[in-house]
Amino acid sequence: MKLNLSMIILFVRDIEKLKQFYVNLLQLEMLEEIPSEWVLLQAGHCTIGLHQVGQQYLQHNDETSGAESNTKIVFETDENLHSLREELVARNISMREVKTFDNYGYWLCDGEDPEGNVFQLKQKK
């Protein structure tokens, strides 16, 4: 069996806020939109769908919306990761420090979108 990842869907509480984050700050291209319901973004060879979560889930505490997720979206970049991190921090995006591991060919930096979903930026050394 050969599978190719084509799309990741995030169920989100505030679709407009997440759309602004991924389009304006991370500069992903918006492919389609159904206002207040759905946004499809191009992310390299994969797409990311932002899907408005059902009403029954909107009652949960805002502080735990992303904390319950076990997903991390990883974006590879050719830009200098240290400079990119500084730019995102200046825009009030929650970013951890840049790190790497012994015998690993990438610099890594984790961040969080406005709903607490974790994403990672990685750059070849």
ABEGO torsion letter per residue (X at the ends): XBBBBABBBBBBABAAAAAAAAAAAAGBBBABBBBGABBBBBBEABBBBBBBBBAAAAABBAAAAAAABABBBBBBBABBAAAAAAAAAAAGBBBBBBBBBBGBABBBBBBBBAAGBBBBBBBBX
